[in-house]
Amino acid sequence: MSTTSDSRPRQAGGPFHHWLIERLAGLAGAL
């Protein structure tokens, strides 16, 4: 479930930026 990454355009960050988004989304979902 990566709705935030889909909404925002992919910036020059690479897979690492996407990984951070997934991590933050996972933590937010856990809370």
N, CA, C and O atoms as CSV, one atom per row, in Angstrom:
chain,resi,resn,atom,element,x,y,z
A,1,MET,N,N,0.848,-1.206,0.000
A,1,MET,CA,C,0.000,0.000,0.000
A,1,MET,C,C,0.882,1.254,0.000
A,1,MET,O,O,1.245,1.776,1.055
A,2,SER,N,N,1.213,1.719,-1.192
A,2,SER,CA,C,2.068,2.912,-1.304
A,2,SER,C,C,1.313,3.998,-2.054
A,2,SER,O,O,1.651,4.331,-3.190
A,3,THR,N,N,0.288,4.549,-1.409
A,3,THR,CA,C,-0.551,5.561,-2.055
A,3,THR,C,C,0.174,6.897,-2.108
A,3,THR,O,O,-0.005,7.668,-3.051
A,4,THR,N,N,0.992,7.174,-1.099
A,4,THR,CA,C,1.692,8.456,-1.024
A,4,THR,C,C,2.693,8.571,-2.174
A,4,THR,O,O,2.796,9.618,-2.812
A,5,SER,N,N,3.439,7.474,-2.436
A,5,SER,CA,C,4.442,7.500,-3.495
A,5,SER,C,C,3.758,7.616,-4.861
A,5,SER,O,O,4.301,8.224,-5.783
A,6,ASP,N,N,2.563,7.030,-4.983
A,6,ASP,CA,C,1.835,7.100,-6.242
A,6,ASP,C,C,1.298,8.504,-6.483
A,6,ASP,O,O,1.249,8.967,-7.622
A,7,SER,N,N,0.898,9.177,-5.413
A,7,SER,CA,C,0.343,10.515,-5.550
A,7,SER,C,C,1.436,11.509,-5.930
A,7,SER,O,O,1.258,12.338,-6.823
A,8,ARG,N,N,2.565,11.412,-5.240
A,8,ARG,CA,C,3.660,12.338,-5.513
A,8,ARG,C,C,4.517,11.840,-6.675
A,8,ARG,O,O,4.748,10.638,-6.808
A,9,PRO,N,N,4.988,12.758,-7.514
A,9,PRO,CA,C,5.847,12.393,-8.647
A,9,PRO,C,C,7.196,11.883,-8.173
A,9,PRO,O,O,7.719,12.341,-7.157
A,10,ARG,N,N,7.763,10.929,-8.914
A,10,ARG,CA,C,9.056,10.354,-8.525
A,10,ARG,C,C,10.174,11.370,-8.726
A,10,ARG,O,O,10.471,11.772,-9.851
A,11,GLN,N,N,10.784,11.776,-7.625
A,11,GLN,CA,C,11.877,12.740,-7.702
A,11,GLN,C,C,13.202,12.014,-7.914
A,11,GLN,O,O,13.253,10.784,-7.903
A,12,ALA,N,N,14.279,12.785,-8.107
A,12,ALA,CA,C,15.605,12.201,-8.329
A,12,ALA,C,C,16.143,11.639,-7.023
A,12,ALA,O,O,16.989,12.257,-6.376
A,13,GLY,N,N,15.653,10.469,-6.636
A,13,GLY,CA,C,16.108,9.867,-5.385
A,13,GLY,C,C,16.498,8.417,-5.597
A,13,GLY,O,O,17.365,7.886,-4.903
A,14,GLY,N,N,15.843,7.775,-6.572
A,14,GLY,CA,C,16.164,6.381,-6.857
A,14,GLY,C,C,15.385,5.438,-5.954
A,14,GLY,O,O,14.451,5.861,-5.273
A,15,PRO,N,N,15.760,4.166,-5.944
A,15,PRO,CA,C,15.062,3.156,-5.145
A,15,PRO,C,C,15.173,3.432,-3.647
A,15,PRO,O,O,14.305,3.032,-2.871
A,16,PHE,N,N,16.255,4.124,-3.242
A,16,PHE,CA,C,16.450,4.428,-1.829
A,16,PHE,C,C,15.337,5.335,-1.327
A,16,PHE,O,O,14.810,5.135,-0.232
A,17,HIS,N,N,14.976,6.343,-2.139
A,17,HIS,CA,C,13.903,7.262,-1.745
A,17,HIS,C,C,12.594,6.485,-1.612
A,17,HIS,O,O,11.819,6.704,-0.681
A,18,HIS,N,N,12.361,5.573,-2.559
A,18,HIS,CA,C,11.141,4.770,-2.526
A,18,HIS,C,C,11.133,3.890,-1.275
A,18,HIS,O,O,10.087,3.685,-0.659
A,19,TRP,N,N,12.300,3.377,-0.910
A,19,TRP,CA,C,12.418,2.534,0.287
A,19,TRP,C,C,12.075,3.333,1.532
A,19,TRP,O,O,11.410,2.830,2.438
A,20,LEU,N,N,12.531,4.581,1.575
A,20,LEU,CA,C,12.222,5.447,2.715
A,20,LEU,C,C,10.723,5.679,2.800
A,20,LEU,O,O,10.142,5.645,3.884
A,21,ILE,N,N,10.099,5.916,1.654
A,21,ILE,CA,C,8.645,6.140,1.623
A,21,ILE,C,C,7.918,4.922,2.167
A,21,ILE,O,O,6.991,5.046,2.968
A,22,GLU,N,N,8.349,3.735,1.724
A,22,GLU,CA,C,7.717,2.498,2.175
A,22,GLU,C,C,7.903,2.314,3.682
A,22,GLU,O,O,6.979,1.900,4.382
A,23,ARG,N,N,9.096,2.623,4.170
A,23,ARG,CA,C,9.402,2.493,5.599
A,23,ARG,C,C,8.523,3.440,6.413
A,23,ARG,O,O,7.917,3.039,7.407
A,24,LEU,N,N,8.462,4.694,5.983
A,24,LEU,CA,C,7.664,5.694,6.702
A,24,LEU,C,C,6.191,5.310,6.681
A,24,LEU,O,O,5.489,5.448,7.683
A,25,ALA,N,N,5.730,4.828,5.536
A,25,ALA,CA,C,4.332,4.422,5.414
A,25,ALA,C,C,4.051,3.237,6.339
A,25,ALA,O,O,2.992,3.164,6.962
A,26,GLY,N,N,5.008,2.313,6.423
A,26,GLY,CA,C,4.842,1.141,7.288
A,26,GLY,C,C,4.787,1.560,8.755
A,26,GLY,O,O,3.949,1.071,9.513
A,27,LEU,N,N,5.676,2.460,9.150
A,27,LEU,CA,C,5.699,2.927,10.535
A,27,LEU,C,C,4.424,3.686,10.856
A,27,LEU,O,O,3.849,3.514,11.931
A,28,ALA,N,N,3.979,4.524,9.929
A,28,ALA,CA,C,2.761,5.307,10.142
A,28,ALA,C,C,1.559,4.362,10.272
A,28,ALA,O,O,0.669,4.585,11.093
A,29,GLY,N,N,1.547,3.312,9.457
A,29,GLY,CA,C,0.449,2.355,9.508
A,29,GLY,C,C,0.456,1.586,10.824
A,29,GLY,O,O,-0.596,1.261,11.374
A,30,ALA,N,N,1.670,1.296,11.324
A,30,ALA,CA,C,1.790,0.555,12.589
A,30,ALA,C,C,1.269,1.408,13.748
A,30,ALA,O,O,0.638,0.897,14.673
A,31,LEU,N,N,1.542,2.709,13.684
A,31,LEU,CA,C,1.080,3.590,14.746
A,31,LEU,C,C,-0.435,3.755,14.648
A,31,LEU,O,O,-1.033,4.466,15.456
